[in-house]
């Protein structure tokens, strides 16, 4: 099986989507060929779009942006839809891994539905989607083995997703939060991520609370 792993994070370097895809690849049957595509820096070339049209499976990994997909990924999906309608010769299965900054993984359901509807427009088979809450946590605990501690739910979901991918099967959407208290994520996220990100961008923590 020829598999395309598409990182839809806008971050050019290390990203939570990339870490999740990396963990997921270790669960894919090694007899399959996995090719990587990253759209964070430059758009895909025409040749790359053609390659995607001849894959057996597409895996999208991306962060939630305003309850939907990031804009650069949306542009890519629109272009890929045109190529699929013109060039696709065989069945292609699609699997999705979404993460968001909210604690609740249920927040990802609309983005997964968007990919599901896109598959219908393209004539592709939607296999399964999983949605992780508190995705920003993953970068800070990347030394924790997948399936343990705060990553217990994520590890279980990735195994289910891999089983379905390896057998080209479908499964129900899985939405989950980390195995970590909500108040703990709120404290850590505020003091170690959001405030730090504000400082890096020349803002004060109080300016994050401003409303339009």
FENSULGI-V75892 format. One record per helix or strand of 2 or more residues. SS is the DSSP state (~ for helix, > for strand). FROM is the first residue (numbers start at 1). TO is the last residue. If there is no record, write none. Layout:
BEGIN
ss,from,to
SS,FROM,TO
SS,FROM,TO
END
This chain:
BEGIN
ss,from,to
>,2,7
~,16,25
>,33,38
~,46,53
>,57,63
~,71,87
>,93,99
~,105,122
>,125,132
~,135,141
~,149,166
>,174,176
~,182,200
~,205,209
END
